[in-house]
Amino acid sequence: MGTLYLVGTPIGNLEDITLRALRILGEVTFVLAEDTRTARTLLSHHGIHAPITSFHDFTPSTKTRRIVARIEDGADAALISEAGMPGVSDPGYALVREVLAAGCGLTCVPGPSAVLTGLVLSGLPSHAFHYVGFLPRRPTDRKRTLARLATEPDTLVCFETPHRLVSALRDIAAVFGEMRPMAAARELTKRHEEVIRGSVQDVLAHFEGAKPRGEFTLVVQGVGR
């Protein structure tokens, strides 16, 4: 049987990729990519010409089974997300479960992570943290989630989109209090990387005056840290 490699790829800067990741991407039978255009840009930048097929949240189960069948027959495949580690708020879990159920090989080639990069740049406690993925889109659901997390002792890390950032920050201020320390990081590893640190009130005031751009990693200090 073949092996599925979960390969971490850059979250912005194309130089942030390991030598092992480049070797694996050049050796596998095919690459599964959340965004084939992004994947082609990355592979072409490093002179890799592996066949690429799409794999995302809406990939039908029939295609997933065909992919697993190829791996069962001896093909090696690499799964990459649009950026960062596949499976972390990105497609991958369903395929991993199918590959394991079939008895195929599975391994991870570690790489960049917006979760960890944002956490260590935040200036907030990082010895223990709680990653919650993307906050819910609907305000009612978001406030319910935040209420559940309001007494979490460890540092909280989540993702947010630019068009929902200000409303999410307002909800965080309402539920956690305006003075809770936090950081909002965007464009991580890129030329215009920016980390805004301070209280929730400080960060909200900044982005009420400056239009949010790029994907955000929000880091909020836990209670009693």
LINLINKA-V593098 format. One record per residue. N is the residue number from 1. RES is the residue in one small letter. NEAR is the number of other ideal C-beta (glycine too) atoms within 10 Angstrom. Layout:
# LINLINKA-V593098
n=<N,N>
res=<RES,RES>
near=<NEAR,NEAR>
This chain:
# LINLINKA-V593098
n=<1,2,3,4,5,6,7,8,9,10,11,12,13,14,15,16,17,18,19,20,21,22,23,24,25,26,27,28,29,30,31,32,33,34,35,36,37,38,39,40,41,42,43,44,45,46,47,48,49,50,51,52,53,54,55,56,57,58,59,60,61,62,63,64,65,66,67,68,69,70,71,72,73,74,75,76,77,78,79,80,81,82,83,84,85,86,87,88,89,90,91,92,93,94,95,96,97,98,99,100,101,102,103,104,105,106,107,108,109,110,111,112,113,114,115,116,117,118,119,120,121,122,123,124,125,126,127,128,129,130,131,132,133,134,135,136,137,138,139,140,141,142,143,144,145,146,147,148,149,150,151,152,153,154,155,156,157,158,159,160,161,162,163,164,165,166,167,168,169,170,171,172,173,174,175,176,177,178,179,180,181,182,183,184,185,186,187,188,189,190,191,192,193,194,195,196,197,198,199,200,201,202,203,204,205,206,207,208,209,210,211,212,213,214,215,216,217,218,219,220,221,222,223,224,225>
res=<m,g,t,l,y,l,v,g,t,p,i,g,n,l,e,d,i,t,l,r,a,l,r,i,l,g,e,v,t,f,v,l,a,e,d,t,r,t,a,r,t,l,l,s,h,h,g,i,h,a,p,i,t,s,f,h,d,f,t,p,s,t,k,t,r,r,i,v,a,r,i,e,d,g,a,d,a,a,l,i,s,e,a,g,m,p,g,v,s,d,p,g,y,a,l,v,r,e,v,l,a,a,g,c,g,l,t,c,v,p,g,p,s,a,v,l,t,g,l,v,l,s,g,l,p,s,h,a,f,h,y,v,g,f,l,p,r,r,p,t,d,r,k,r,t,l,a,r,l,a,t,e,p,d,t,l,v,c,f,e,t,p,h,r,l,v,s,a,l,r,d,i,a,a,v,f,g,e,m,r,p,m,a,a,a,r,e,l,t,k,r,h,e,e,v,i,r,g,s,v,q,d,v,l,a,h,f,e,g,a,k,p,r,g,e,f,t,l,v,v,q,g,v,g,r>
near=<13,18,17,28,24,23,27,22,27,19,24,20,13,12,9,18,20,15,7,13,23,17,12,20,22,15,12,22,15,16,25,29,25,21,16,15,11,16,24,15,11,23,20,10,12,13,8,19,9,16,9,19,16,15,24,15,9,7,17,8,9,8,14,17,12,11,22,21,12,17,23,14,11,11,17,18,25,26,25,30,26,17,24,24,24,28,16,18,16,17,20,22,11,14,24,16,12,18,24,13,9,15,9,21,13,16,10,15,20,12,21,22,18,23,21,17,20,24,22,11,17,24,14,21,16,15,7,10,20,14,17,19,12,14,23,17,11,9,13,9,11,20,16,12,17,21,13,11,19,15,10,18,11,18,23,23,24,23,18,22,14,14,9,18,23,15,14,23,24,14,21,27,18,13,18,22,12,13,11,18,20,25,22,27,23,23,16,24,16,13,7,9,15,15,17,17,16,16,16,25,15,15,22,22,15,15,18,12,7,10,10,19,13,16,19,25,25,24,26,25,21,21,12,8,13>
